[in-house]
Amino acid sequence: MDVTRSLARQSMVVAVAAALVDGAQLVMCGAFGAGPVLAAVLLIAVVCADLALAAAPSTTLVVTVLQVAVKVSAGIFVYVHGLQARVSDVGFLVAGYRAGAWLAGLPSVSAVVLLAAGAAASNVLMGGPPSKDWRLVLMTVGTGVVPWLVGRYTAARGAYIAELEQRERLRQQEHRAALDRALTDEREAIARDLHDVITHHVSAIGIHAGVARMALGRIDTDAATRSLTAVETSSRAAMVDLRRQLDLLHGRDQAGERQPGLADIDDLVQRVRDAGLPVRVEFSGEPPVLPESLDVMLYRVVQEMLTNALRHGLEPARLAIGYRPTRVEIRETNPIAADDAPVRNGAELPGGTVHRGLEGIRRRVELFGGTVEYGAGRTGNSWDILVSVPIGAA
């Protein structure tokens, strides 16, 4: 709204300035001495035509016709009374600019033809060198055409700038949307990490606490001591992992510390064994140098696999990690109770007990272009999950 009022004020200033200049020039050229009445009529026409420049853009063609008529009338007046001075045409030039900037299609073409014809006719009527050489007459046509061209250029440039600004706005919107998606993905990744850390350690703590309770009931102090020690160890490990996750969340990466990777699998497996689940681990192939993000993801996947086996499976569990030329394959299998046998490709135990964990594994792996296959083992009473991830995906 403020911009519209500002443009209206500027248009009025231009119109008044053109009227003052053209009117003053008409008075000073001696027109009133040659024909006072006609000069007064011409002066009123010039002032009205110039003030019309402040009218709405929809009147542009009408104002152009009015300016051409005034310019030709001034030329006729100069010709009839034999005046040597020329009448100023500031309003005519501004009208040409407006026609180029604000008109399009047939109205714009009609306006430039009128401007060119009016400029040529006026200069021929006013006499002087331009009226005696047809080449100079053609050159005077530029008085009407050049302002129109400037208007066309300005309008095209304005449209181009507006298009660039629109593209920039769209780019910023897309950037903000991408940033929102990245933040959402990051929050989900943090939630998955916290789920993995808490589930793994709390499961181990719960199992050890149960063993300690039963051992105390049997007055087996050695077993109770081992279980309580394991509870203490798992609790400390949980606090270390949680602190690491919170440091990452707050952007504080302690020097010398890193996220766990496949090189830490032995420690992870030992904690699961200490919790009471025998795990057999098999490695095949030559371990490649993995990107840190992929290495951490694979560790979390193994952690979730073993946590599910610890909570829902029977012993022993088997973990196979294979390093292929282009992929890393991780397979975990463990027996389960007959009543809990999953349906092949059904993808989860009864009641959805491992749904969250499996969903977390699937989402992690798919971010790196990998695949997840899970379901009943060959005998139907075991759980089998296979993860395959391209090495170059990160």
LUMDOVEX-700148 format. One record per residue (C-alpha): residue number from 1; residue in one letter; x, y, z. Coordinates in nm, 4 decimals, padded with zeros to 6 digits, always signed. Layout:
N
NUM;A;X;Y;Z
...
//
This chain:
394
1;M;+00.0000;+00.0000;+00.0000
2;D;+00.2832;+00.2413;+00.0860
3;V;+00.4572;+00.1536;-00.2420
4;T;+00.1418;+00.2333;-00.4398
5;R;+00.1081;+00.5741;-00.2727
6;S;+00.4765;+00.6451;-00.3325
7;L;+00.4452;+00.5654;-00.7044
8;A;+00.1363;+00.7843;-00.7293
9;R;+00.3244;+01.0760;-00.5703
10;Q;+00.6187;+01.0290;-00.8041
11;S;+00.3871;+01.0204;-01.1075
12;M;+00.2295;+01.3466;-00.9954
13;V;+00.5718;+01.5082;-00.9516
14;V;+00.6726;+01.4026;-01.3046
15;A;+00.3448;+01.5292;-01.4511
16;V;+00.3687;+01.8679;-01.2779
17;A;+00.7347;+01.9101;-01.3783
18;A;+00.6534;+01.8284;-01.7424
19;A;+00.3611;+02.0749;-01.7404
20;L;+00.5777;+02.3528;-01.5947
21;V;+00.8621;+02.2992;-01.8430
22;D;+00.6402;+02.2637;-02.1516
23;G;+00.4157;+02.5535;-02.0446
24;A;+00.7104;+02.7834;-01.9742
25;Q;+00.8704;+02.6983;-02.3083
26;L;+00.5462;+02.7767;-02.4913
27;V;+00.5198;+03.1145;-02.3186
28;M;+00.8846;+03.2022;-02.3835
29;C;+00.8830;+03.1089;-02.7511
30;G;+00.6716;+03.4120;-02.8417
31;A;+00.3512;+03.2239;-02.9061
32;F;+00.1342;+03.4744;-02.7152
33;G;+00.2694;+03.7618;-02.9208
34;A;+00.1848;+03.5837;-03.2458
35;G;-00.1619;+03.4561;-03.1556
36;P;-00.2756;+03.5152;-02.7978
37;V;-00.6046;+03.3259;-02.8164
38;L;-00.4711;+03.0164;-02.9901
39;A;-00.1606;+03.0282;-02.7711
40;A;-00.3780;+03.0271;-02.4582
41;V;-00.5811;+02.7318;-02.5909
42;L;-00.2588;+02.5475;-02.6793
43;L;-00.1137;+02.6235;-02.3352
44;I;-00.4195;+02.4754;-02.1636
45;A;-00.3995;+02.1679;-02.3866
46;V;-00.0283;+02.1230;-02.3130
47;V;-00.0778;+02.1547;-01.9356
48;C;-00.3776;+01.9183;-01.9323
49;A;-00.1962;+01.6611;-02.1469
50;D;+00.1089;+01.6714;-01.9188
51;L;-00.0948;+01.6502;-01.5984
52;A;-00.2709;+01.3456;-01.7470
53;L;+00.0627;+01.1662;-01.7165
54;A;-00.0257;+01.1153;-01.3488
55;A;-00.3392;+00.9197;-01.4415
56;A;-00.3772;+00.5442;-01.3923
57;P;-00.1820;+00.3041;-01.6171
58;S;-00.5083;+00.1980;-01.7835
59;T;-00.5251;+00.5431;-01.9504
60;T;-00.1791;+00.5140;-02.1068
61;L;-00.2969;+00.4778;-02.4679
62;V;-00.5411;+00.7682;-02.4319
63;V;-00.2706;+00.9900;-02.2800
64;T;-00.0347;+00.8939;-02.5633
65;V;-00.2913;+00.9931;-02.8260
66;L;-00.3470;+01.3221;-02.6393
67;Q;+00.0263;+01.3969;-02.6288
68;V;+00.0660;+01.3219;-03.0013
69;A;-00.2289;+01.5496;-03.0805
70;V;-00.0803;+01.8325;-02.8682
71;K;+00.2630;+01.7924;-03.0305
72;V;+00.1193;+01.8030;-03.3824
73;S;-00.0991;+02.1027;-03.2845
74;A;+00.2088;+02.2855;-03.1550
75;G;+00.3844;+02.2154;-03.4850
76;I;+00.0872;+02.3533;-03.6798
77;F;+00.0813;+02.6651;-03.4565
78;V;+00.4537;+02.7258;-03.5146
79;Y;+00.4117;+02.6710;-03.8902
80;V;+00.1080;+02.9038;-03.9242
81;H;+00.2660;+03.1912;-03.7310
82;G;+00.6144;+03.1428;-03.8661
83;L;+00.7819;+03.1183;-03.5276
84;Q;+01.1512;+03.0267;-03.5161
85;A;+01.1510;+02.8811;-03.1638
86;R;+01.0608;+02.5207;-03.0989
87;V;+00.8066;+02.4032;-02.8398
88;S;+00.9364;+02.1745;-02.5630
89;D;+00.8106;+01.8140;-02.5678
90;V;+00.8937;+01.6767;-02.2212
91;G;+00.5416;+01.5397;-02.1817
92;F;+00.5651;+01.3733;-02.5224
93;L;+00.8845;+01.1915;-02.4236
94;V;+00.7377;+01.0769;-02.0922
95;A;+00.4249;+00.9523;-02.2704
96;G;+00.6456;+00.7468;-02.5047
97;Y;+00.8208;+00.5917;-02.2068
98;R;+00.4890;+00.5088;-02.0387
99;A;+00.3558;+00.3500;-02.3586
100;G;+00.6613;+00.1241;-02.3835
101;A;+00.6591;+00.0296;-02.0163
102;W;+00.2873;-00.0160;-01.9516
103;L;+00.1354;-00.1285;-02.2842
104;A;+00.1639;-00.4658;-02.4543
105;G;+00.0502;-00.6261;-02.7764
106;L;-00.1535;-00.4275;-03.0291
107;P;-00.2025;-00.1186;-02.8046
108;S;+00.1750;-00.0931;-02.7601
109;V;+00.2395;-00.1221;-03.1357
110;S;-00.0319;+00.1332;-03.2095
111;A;+00.1208;+00.3716;-02.9571
112;V;+00.4729;+00.3545;-03.1034
113;V;+00.3348;+00.4097;-03.4574
114;L;+00.1461;+00.7178;-03.3364
115;L;+00.4519;+00.8462;-03.1508
116;A;+00.6772;+00.8026;-03.4551
117;A;+00.4265;+00.9677;-03.6907
118;G;+00.3604;+01.2515;-03.4463
119;A;+00.7321;+01.3213;-03.3973
120;A;+00.7966;+01.3265;-03.7739
121;A;+00.4924;+01.5438;-03.8538
122;S;+00.5685;+01.7936;-03.5775
123;N;+00.9323;+01.8383;-03.6828
124;V;+00.8367;+01.8813;-04.0490
125;L;+00.5746;+02.1465;-03.9597
126;M;+00.8145;+02.3370;-03.7362
127;G;+01.0546;+02.3790;-04.0294
128;G;+01.4308;+02.3966;-04.0107
129;P;+01.6854;+02.1482;-04.1462
130;P;+01.4879;+01.8367;-04.0409
131;S;+01.2055;+01.9333;-04.2772
132;K;+01.4320;+01.9639;-04.5840
133;D;+01.6073;+01.6254;-04.5810
134;W;+01.4070;+01.3008;-04.5673
135;R;+01.6940;+01.1297;-04.3892
136;L;+01.6760;+01.3872;-04.1117
137;V;+01.2994;+01.3404;-04.1024
138;L;+01.3528;+00.9695;-04.0416
139;M;+01.5983;+01.0528;-03.7656
140;T;+01.3380;+01.2674;-03.5901
141;V;+01.1183;+00.9590;-03.5693
142;G;+01.3540;+00.8481;-03.2958
143;T;+01.2081;+01.1206;-03.0721
144;G;+00.8976;+00.9044;-03.0453
145;V;+01.0511;+00.5586;-03.0771
146;V;+01.3486;+00.5810;-02.8359
147;P;+01.1417;+00.6638;-02.5230
148;W;+00.9113;+00.3743;-02.6117
149;L;+01.2110;+00.1411;-02.6439
150;V;+01.3476;+00.2609;-02.3101
151;G;+01.0101;+00.1883;-02.1527
152;R;+01.0029;-00.1595;-02.3057
153;Y;+01.3542;-00.2315;-02.1798
154;T;+01.2747;-00.1071;-01.8310
155;A;+00.9586;-00.3172;-01.8130
156;A;+01.1418;-00.6284;-01.9375
157;R;+01.4240;-00.5667;-01.6917
158;G;+01.1732;-00.5230;-01.4083
159;A;+01.0002;-00.8474;-01.5055
160;Y;+01.3358;-01.0243;-01.5188
161;I;+01.4321;-00.8941;-01.1751
162;A;+01.0914;-00.9959;-01.0397
163;E;+01.1426;-01.3451;-01.1838
164;L;+01.4861;-01.3663;-01.0227
165;E;+01.3401;-01.2554;-00.6901
166;Q;+01.0640;-01.5145;-00.7235
167;R;+01.3210;-01.7831;-00.7983
168;E;+01.5227;-01.6725;-00.4964
169;R;+01.2135;-01.6893;-00.2764
170;L;+01.1364;-02.0370;-00.4066
171;R;+01.4981;-02.1389;-00.3528
172;Q;+01.4860;-02.0109;+00.0046
173;Q;+01.1579;-02.1930;+00.0636
174;E;+01.3077;-02.5131;-00.0745
175;H;+01.6171;-02.4562;+00.1409
176;R;+01.4034;-02.4090;+00.4505
177;A;+01.2005;-02.7193;+00.3622
178;A;+01.5210;-02.9192;+00.3118
179;L;+01.6544;-02.7860;+00.6420
180;D;+01.3310;-02.8854;+00.8167
181;R;+01.3548;-03.2329;+00.6642
182;A;+01.7186;-03.2588;+00.7721
183;L;+01.6297;-03.1516;+01.1247
184;T;+01.3466;-03.4039;+01.1328
185;D;+01.5777;-03.6786;+01.0088
186;E;+01.8374;-03.5778;+01.2666
187;R;+01.5814;-03.5880;+01.5463
188;E;+01.4701;-03.9317;+01.4303
189;A;+01.8319;-04.0501;+01.4175
190;I;+01.8926;-03.9213;+01.7695
191;A;+01.5730;-04.0893;+01.8883
192;R;+01.6841;-04.4178;+01.7320
193;D;+02.0276;-04.3896;+01.8937
194;L;+01.8769;-04.3178;+02.2337
195;H;+01.6357;-04.6081;+02.1883
196;D;+01.9216;-04.8410;+02.1026
197;V;+02.1393;-04.7261;+02.3925
198;I;+01.8665;-04.7305;+02.6552
199;T;+01.7080;-05.0568;+02.5398
200;H;+02.0385;-05.2407;+02.5244
201;H;+02.1710;-05.1348;+02.8626
202;V;+01.8410;-05.1436;+03.0491
203;S;+01.7709;-05.4933;+02.9143
204;A;+02.1086;-05.6099;+03.0433
205;I;+02.0494;-05.4390;+03.3784
206;G;+01.7073;-05.6004;+03.4127
207;I;+01.8417;-05.9464;+03.3382
208;H;+02.1328;-05.9108;+03.5809
209;A;+01.9059;-05.7715;+03.8502
210;G;+01.6767;-06.0727;+03.8093
211;V;+01.9690;-06.3142;+03.8341
212;A;+02.0933;-06.1329;+04.1462
213;R;+01.7490;-06.1572;+04.3059
214;M;+01.7270;-06.5306;+04.2434
215;A;+02.0849;-06.5831;+04.3613
216;L;+02.0148;-06.4004;+04.6839
217;G;+01.7094;-06.6211;+04.7298
218;R;+01.9373;-06.9259;+04.7033
219;I;+02.1963;-06.7513;+04.9225
220;D;+02.4410;-06.7777;+04.6319
221;T;+02.6522;-06.4733;+04.7118
222;D;+02.9051;-06.5331;+04.4353
223;A;+02.6389;-06.5338;+04.1634
224;A;+02.4665;-06.2347;+04.3207
225;T;+02.7958;-06.0478;+04.3338
226;R;+02.8674;-06.1198;+03.9656
227;S;+02.5206;-06.0064;+03.8622
228;L;+02.5328;-05.6891;+04.0698
229;T;+02.8763;-05.6117;+03.9276
230;A;+02.7333;-05.6553;+03.5796
231;V;+02.4461;-05.4226;+03.6731
232;E;+02.6992;-05.1630;+03.7868
233;T;+02.9036;-05.2031;+03.4678
234;S;+02.5993;-05.1793;+03.2427
235;S;+02.4741;-04.8739;+03.4317
236;R;+02.8055;-04.6966;+03.3837
237;A;+02.8183;-04.7945;+03.0177
238;A;+02.4653;-04.6621;+02.9739
239;M;+02.5626;-04.3294;+03.1293
240;V;+02.8689;-04.3020;+02.9042
241;D;+02.6617;-04.3710;+02.5915
242;L;+02.3882;-04.1313;+02.6986
243;R;+02.6414;-03.8601;+02.7711
244;R;+02.7962;-03.9129;+02.4276
245;Q;+02.4562;-03.8856;+02.2598
246;L;+02.3698;-03.5703;+02.4545
247;D;+02.7066;-03.4156;+02.3672
248;L;+02.6358;-03.4807;+02.0004
249;L;+02.2875;-03.3384;+02.0395
250;H;+02.4300;-03.0167;+02.1875
251;G;+02.7119;-02.9980;+01.9334
252;R;+02.9861;-03.0826;+02.1832
253;D;+03.2225;-03.3411;+02.0398
254;Q;+03.4876;-03.4163;+02.3010
255;A;+03.8417;-03.4334;+02.1649
256;G;+03.9651;-03.7905;+02.1354
257;E;+03.6181;-03.9407;+02.1717
258;R;+03.4345;-04.1057;+01.8868
259;Q;+03.1133;-04.2866;+01.8217
260;P;+03.1430;-04.6668;+01.8484
261;G;+03.1884;-04.8656;+01.5277
262;L;+03.2409;-05.2225;+01.4094
263;A;+03.5831;-05.2193;+01.5759
264;D;+03.3945;-05.2144;+01.9089
265;I;+03.1806;-05.5192;+01.8333
266;D;+03.3846;-05.7417;+02.0634
267;D;+03.3082;-05.5195;+02.3646
268;L;+02.9403;-05.5119;+02.2705
269;V;+02.9251;-05.8894;+02.2351
270;Q;+03.1024;-05.9366;+02.5672
271;R;+02.8445;-05.7209;+02.7457
272;V;+02.5672;-05.9338;+02.5938
273;R;+02.7465;-06.2504;+02.7038
274;D;+02.7837;-06.1065;+03.0522
275;A;+02.4081;-06.0497;+03.0512
276;G;+02.3595;-06.4215;+03.0022
277;L;+02.3203;-06.4746;+02.6260
278;P;+02.5938;-06.6842;+02.4608
279;V;+02.6877;-06.5283;+02.1275
280;R;+02.8967;-06.6862;+01.8553
281;V;+03.0635;-06.4303;+01.6286
282;E;+03.1998;-06.5014;+01.2823
283;F;+03.3911;-06.2603;+01.0613
284;S;+03.4646;-06.3138;+00.6951
285;G;+03.6490;-06.1043;+00.4431
286;E;+03.8947;-05.8189;+00.4888
287;P;+03.7530;-05.5272;+00.6923
288;P;+03.7516;-05.2127;+00.4731
289;V;+03.7939;-04.8532;+00.5885
290;L;+03.4338;-04.7399;+00.6349
291;P;+03.3010;-04.3836;+00.6506
292;E;+03.2357;-04.2911;+01.0121
293;S;+02.8609;-04.2456;+00.9616
294;L;+02.8294;-04.5920;+00.8041
295;D;+03.0502;-04.7489;+01.0701
296;V;+02.8388;-04.6037;+01.3526
297;M;+02.5164;-04.7107;+01.1814
298;L;+02.6339;-05.0705;+01.1459
299;Y;+02.7352;-05.0800;+01.5123
300;R;+02.3902;-04.9560;+01.6177
301;V;+02.2288;-05.2197;+01.3952
302;V;+02.4300;-05.4966;+01.5598
303;Q;+02.3466;-05.3508;+01.9018
304;E;+01.9743;-05.3603;+01.8235
305;M;+01.9993;-05.7162;+01.6872
306;L;+02.1692;-05.8444;+02.0012
307;T;+01.9344;-05.6514;+02.2284
308;N;+01.6343;-05.8144;+02.0602
309;A;+01.8015;-06.1559;+02.0925
310;L;+01.8733;-06.0877;+02.4590
311;R;+01.5161;-05.9849;+02.5329
312;H;+01.3163;-06.2248;+02.3145
313;G;+01.5407;-06.5071;+02.2002
314;L;+01.6835;-06.8254;+02.3357
315;E;+02.0494;-06.9112;+02.3517
316;P;+02.2747;-06.9335;+02.1695
317;A;+02.2748;-06.6399;+01.9253
318;R;+02.4884;-06.6383;+01.6133
319;L;+02.6279;-06.3183;+01.4637
320;A;+02.7987;-06.3263;+01.1231
321;I;+02.9682;-06.0169;+00.9793
322;G;+03.0847;-06.0496;+00.6198
323;Y;+03.2982;-05.7952;+00.4381
324;R;+03.2304;-05.8273;+00.0659
325;P;+03.4082;-05.6302;-00.2109
326;T;+03.1218;-05.3804;-00.2362
327;R;+02.8986;-05.4550;+00.0623
328;V;+02.8891;-05.5312;+00.4302
329;E;+02.6513;-05.8102;+00.5313
330;I;+02.5412;-05.8720;+00.8899
331;R;+02.3277;-06.1717;+00.9857
332;E;+02.1956;-06.2537;+01.3315
333;T;+02.0066;-06.5705;+01.4148
334;N;+01.8840;-06.7099;+01.7445
335;P;+01.6341;-06.9762;+01.8558
336;I;+01.2976;-06.8660;+01.9925
337;A;+01.0211;-07.0431;+02.1799
338;A;+00.7875;-07.2420;+01.9584
339;D;+00.4903;-07.0274;+02.0583
340;D;+00.6798;-06.7161;+01.9484
341;A;+00.7892;-06.8440;+01.6102
342;P;+00.7453;-06.5640;+01.3540
343;V;+00.5838;-06.6105;+01.0179
344;R;+00.8324;-06.5916;+00.7335
345;N;+00.8254;-06.2375;+00.5917
346;G;+00.5713;-06.1511;+00.8600
347;A;+00.8474;-05.9447;+01.0078
348;E;+00.7715;-05.9392;+01.3788
349;L;+00.7041;-06.1405;+01.6889
350;P;+00.3533;-06.1675;+01.8352
351;G;+00.2240;-05.8449;+01.9814
352;G;+00.4738;-05.6370;+01.7878
353;T;+00.7332;-05.6810;+02.0644
354;V;+01.0265;-05.6028;+01.8394
355;H;+00.8482;-05.3826;+01.5908
356;R;+01.0133;-05.0596;+01.7089
357;G;+01.3605;-05.2127;+01.7009
358;L;+01.3145;-05.3643;+01.3545
359;E;+01.1663;-05.0414;+01.2230
360;G;+01.4665;-04.8541;+01.3570
361;I;+01.7030;-05.0980;+01.1855
362;R;+01.5145;-05.0708;+00.8572
363;R;+01.5180;-04.6892;+00.8585
364;R;+01.8861;-04.6743;+00.9443
365;V;+01.9834;-04.9172;+00.6714
366;E;+01.7649;-04.7587;+00.4020
367;L;+01.9317;-04.4207;+00.4607
368;F;+02.2518;-04.5818;+00.3337
369;G;+02.0900;-04.7619;+00.0415
370;G;+02.0888;-05.1006;+00.2132
371;T;+01.8308;-05.3747;+00.2538
372;V;+01.6875;-05.5670;+00.5483
373;E;+01.5424;-05.9191;+00.5349
374;Y;+01.3946;-06.0854;+00.8433
375;G;+01.1576;-06.3597;+00.9430
376;A;+01.1579;-06.7263;+01.0437
377;G;+01.4746;-06.9266;+01.0121
378;R;+01.5040;-07.2459;+00.8108
379;T;+01.3540;-07.4580;+01.0885
380;G;+01.0686;-07.2189;+01.1589
381;N;+01.1553;-07.1850;+01.5285
382;S;+01.4385;-06.9366;+01.5002
383;W;+01.4706;-06.5686;+01.4285
384;D;+01.6809;-06.4634;+01.1298
385;I;+01.7659;-06.1093;+01.0212
386;L;+02.0031;-06.0136;+00.7374
387;V;+02.1292;-05.6601;+00.6723
388;S;+02.3203;-05.5722;+00.3559
389;V;+02.4658;-05.2248;+00.2983
390;P;+02.6786;-05.0919;+00.0093
391;I;+03.0218;-04.9802;+00.1269
392;G;+03.0202;-04.6708;-00.0921
393;A;+02.6701;-04.5551;+00.0145
394;A;+02.7966;-04.2895;+00.2609
//
